[in-house]
Amino acid sequence: MGGRAVIALLIINKAGGLIYNRTFGEGLNQLNSNDYLVLAGTFHGVHAITARLNPLREHQAAHYYAQQQQYQHSASGSLGGASSSGGGGGGGSQGGPLPSRPEPPSGLEVMETENFRLQCFNTQTGTKFLLFTDTMQANVDVAMRKVYELYADYVMKNPFYQLEMPVRCDMFDRKLNSYIREINNSR
Amino acid sequence: MPVQVFSFYIFDRHSHGGGAYRDSRSAATRAKDDAKLIFGTVFSLRNMVRKLGGDDDAFISYRTAQYKLHYYETPSSLRFAMLTEPGALSMRNVLHQIYINLWVEYVVKNPLSPVEHKNGDGVRNEMFEMGLDKRDEGGPASLNRGATDAASV
């Protein structure tokens, strides 16, 4: 049994600003608040770069392009046929399957080091949740989901919370604390 | 189980894309631009990890949905970075073996090899590249065999 499983939570808004920062256990160096802000900004930038570094992007783009060409070709072909026969069938419905768009690049999701593990969850709106755990912690995905749920319930539904501003919500703090304590004590 | 390796980079302590070696199966052609981005990423993450985890902490790898980057740094600040498929297990020992069995053997011990590889020319060492290609085809098993061979010599 090592130290605490979940060490810290950081929330970064879509502009790279640190809006929440909380430490639950030992295992990481304590930084001053300015360093945490720098860290959040740096991570935001690195995350954007890691999303661009997809080694298969050209392959996927070419595949998509070929599919699209094929689709357009078959669609225009069926359209021409329909007009010559007097617009009988629903035009375009018999064209090939819609080309599937390649999955958008995700950026850094998990980082491992010798002393800790960092899980990053990027929401649809660009808010990033960083969960620092020790290297042995399992089921971080589940914990992350729950943290996001708490955020949705107690931060986003708080009428006094201003978007993109630092999170100061008592209920969120309390619920988060009791959930993380539950995880850390169950080990 | 073969692991798909997309690309492999070595950076010296001056951040020149020392020996940027690219896997032939990779579809990427912008290797040189990528090398700069990868160096920047790895450099930032390493500093971040040192700050948070203490000076003895070392950055090992990160994963996205599309790929996984493995990292190994020697005490002389030579940095190895390898991009593989996201499901790959830790390749740290593989990078370490590449350093010991290929880099030290063929590049460091080569009297004609320059001390520093400048201008991004790459290592251009036939034996080194051959070794990389071989271990690339053979997978980790062949590498382990190479390791024991080297130890017994």
Interface residues (C-beta under 8 A of the other chain):
Chain A: L28 N29 L31 D35 L39 T42 F43 G45 V46 I49 T50 A51 R52 L53 N54 P55 L56 R57 E58 H59 A62 E103 P105 S106 G107 L108 E109 V110 M111 E112 T113 E114 N115 F116 F132
Chain B: F6 S7 S26 A27 A28 T29 D34 L37 I38 G40 T41 S44 L45 M48 V49 K51 L52 G53 G54 D56 D57 A58 F59 I60 S61 Y62 R63 T64 A65 Q66 Y67 L69 L83
